Amino acid sequence: MGTGMMAMACILGMGLLTLFFSEAKEQQRNPNRSPTTLKNAQSLEVTLDRNRQGHYLVNGTINNRTAEFLLDTGATDVVIPAALASEYGLRRGAPSIASTANGNITVYSTVLDQLKIGDITLYGVSASINPGMPPPAILLGMSALKQVEFTQRGETLTLRQLSN
């Protein structure tokens, strides 16, 4: 019986360690899973930390559905994998050709009713649906970023939405 209890304790311990290290690894991949907003009279600010690969990933929402964004100032639009676009109920609009690092591809236009990061909320954001792009990350391109100010200092990037 003692050997069985020892084996169970070892298995339980290994399970707990696996959960702990999985969470730590996810935190390194996306350190901005729960972005906080600094509110003042003039603006809303969300400060993001760079991940270990040097990218800015952040969780937010599209039309009130959870999304993970990869900030990409080189992308013209917000670019959504087709599989996620279906989950979000986005309709494919007109096709167009987009130039990517992997060559030219056909994408489909759409509009996001609402895109949110922390308390920063954008409305009517132009986006593209990319059938060849794998989930989960959505490229947060300039169609969204042009609606906010952003400043990079060291290992952080601050998004600022001015109050109207």
C-alpha positions as CSV (number, residue, x, y, z in Angstrom):
1,M,0.0,0.0,0.0
2,G,2.9,2.4,0.8
3,T,4.4,1.8,-2.6
4,G,1.1,2.5,-4.3
5,M,0.7,5.8,-2.4
6,M,4.2,6.8,-3.3
7,A,3.5,6.0,-7.0
8,M,0.3,8.1,-6.8
9,A,2.1,11.0,-5.2
10,C,4.8,10.9,-7.9
11,I,2.2,10.8,-10.7
12,L,0.3,13.7,-9.1
13,G,3.5,15.7,-8.6
14,M,4.4,15.2,-12.2
15,G,1.0,16.3,-13.3
16,L,1.2,19.5,-11.3
17,L,4.7,20.3,-12.5
18,T,3.5,19.8,-16.1
19,L,0.6,22.2,-15.6
20,F,3.0,24.7,-13.9
21,F,5.6,24.6,-16.7
22,S,2.9,24.7,-19.4
23,E,1.5,27.9,-17.9
24,A,5.0,29.4,-17.6
25,K,5.7,28.5,-21.3
26,E,2.4,30.1,-22.4
27,Q,3.2,33.2,-20.4
28,Q,6.6,33.5,-22.2
29,R,4.8,33.0,-25.6
30,N,2.1,35.6,-24.9
31,P,2.8,37.8,-21.9
32,N,-0.2,39.9,-22.7
33,R,-3.1,37.5,-22.2
34,S,-4.9,39.8,-19.8
35,P,-4.1,43.3,-20.9
36,T,-4.9,46.1,-18.4
37,T,-5.9,49.6,-19.3
38,L,-4.7,52.8,-17.8
39,K,-7.5,55.3,-18.0
40,N,-7.1,59.1,-17.8
41,A,-9.2,62.1,-19.0
42,Q,-7.4,62.3,-22.3
43,S,-6.9,58.6,-23.3
44,L,-7.0,54.9,-22.7
45,E,-3.6,53.2,-22.7
46,V,-2.7,49.5,-22.9
47,T,1.0,48.6,-22.5
48,L,2.3,45.4,-24.0
49,D,5.4,43.4,-23.2
50,R,7.5,41.8,-25.9
51,N,7.6,38.0,-25.9
52,R,10.8,36.0,-26.0
53,Q,10.8,35.9,-29.9
54,G,10.6,39.7,-30.0
55,H,6.9,39.9,-31.0
56,Y,4.0,41.6,-29.4
57,L,1.1,39.2,-28.9
58,V,-2.0,40.3,-27.0
59,N,-5.4,38.8,-26.3
60,G,-8.5,40.8,-27.2
61,T,-11.8,40.3,-28.9
62,I,-13.4,40.5,-32.3
63,N,-17.2,41.0,-32.1
64,N,-17.1,40.0,-28.4
65,R,-15.3,36.7,-29.2
66,T,-11.8,35.9,-27.9
67,A,-8.9,36.6,-30.2
68,E,-5.1,36.5,-30.1
69,F,-3.5,39.3,-32.0
70,L,0.1,39.5,-33.3
71,L,0.9,43.2,-33.9
72,D,2.2,43.6,-37.5
73,T,2.8,47.2,-38.7
74,G,3.7,45.7,-42.1
75,A,0.2,44.4,-42.7
76,T,-2.2,46.7,-44.4
77,D,-5.3,45.1,-42.7
78,V,-6.2,43.0,-39.8
79,V,-5.7,39.5,-41.3
80,I,-7.8,36.6,-40.0
81,P,-7.3,32.9,-40.8
82,A,-10.4,31.6,-42.6
83,A,-11.1,29.0,-39.9
84,L,-11.4,31.7,-37.3
85,A,-13.4,34.0,-39.6
86,S,-16.0,31.2,-39.8
87,E,-16.1,30.9,-36.0
88,Y,-16.5,34.7,-35.7
89,G,-19.4,34.6,-38.3
90,L,-17.5,36.9,-40.6
91,R,-18.7,37.0,-44.2
92,R,-16.3,36.8,-47.2
93,G,-16.5,40.0,-49.3
94,A,-14.8,40.8,-52.5
95,P,-11.6,38.8,-53.3
96,S,-8.3,40.6,-53.9
97,I,-4.7,39.7,-54.3
98,A,-2.3,40.4,-51.4
99,S,1.5,40.3,-51.5
100,T,2.9,38.3,-48.5
101,A,6.3,37.0,-47.5
102,N,5.2,33.7,-49.1
103,G,4.1,35.3,-52.4
104,N,0.8,36.5,-53.8
105,I,-2.4,35.0,-52.3
106,T,-6.2,35.6,-52.7
107,V,-7.8,37.1,-49.6
108,Y,-11.4,38.2,-49.0
109,S,-12.5,41.6,-47.5
110,T,-14.6,41.8,-44.4
111,V,-15.4,44.4,-41.8
112,L,-15.1,43.8,-38.0
113,D,-18.0,45.5,-36.2
114,Q,-15.8,45.7,-33.0
115,L,-12.2,45.0,-32.1
116,K,-11.1,45.3,-28.5
117,I,-7.8,45.2,-26.7
118,G,-8.1,45.9,-23.0
119,D,-10.6,48.8,-22.9
120,I,-9.5,50.2,-26.3
121,T,-12.4,49.6,-28.6
122,L,-12.4,50.1,-32.4
123,Y,-15.4,50.0,-34.6
124,G,-15.9,49.2,-38.3
125,V,-12.3,47.9,-38.8
126,S,-11.4,46.7,-42.3
127,A,-10.0,43.2,-42.4
128,S,-9.0,40.4,-44.7
129,I,-9.8,36.7,-44.5
130,N,-6.8,34.6,-45.5
131,P,-7.7,31.0,-46.4
132,G,-4.0,29.9,-46.2
133,M,-3.2,31.3,-42.8
134,P,-3.1,28.9,-39.8
135,P,-4.8,29.9,-36.6
136,P,-4.6,31.0,-33.8
137,A,-2.9,34.4,-34.3
138,I,-4.6,37.2,-36.1
139,L,-2.4,39.9,-37.6
140,L,-3.2,43.2,-36.1
141,G,-2.4,45.4,-39.1
142,M,-2.6,49.1,-39.9
143,S,-6.4,49.2,-40.5
144,A,-6.6,48.9,-36.7
145,L,-3.3,50.4,-35.6
146,K,-3.9,53.7,-37.5
147,Q,-6.8,54.3,-35.2
148,V,-4.5,54.5,-32.1
149,E,-1.2,56.0,-31.2
150,F,1.5,53.4,-30.5
151,T,5.0,53.9,-29.0
152,Q,7.7,51.4,-28.5
153,R,10.3,51.9,-25.7
154,G,12.7,49.1,-24.9
155,E,10.7,45.9,-24.4
156,T,7.3,47.5,-24.3
157,L,4.8,48.9,-26.7
158,T,2.0,51.3,-25.6
159,L,-1.3,51.6,-27.5
160,R,-3.1,54.8,-26.8
161,Q,-6.7,55.7,-27.8
162,L,-7.4,59.4,-27.4
163,S,-10.7,60.4,-25.9
164,N,-13.1,62.2,-28.1
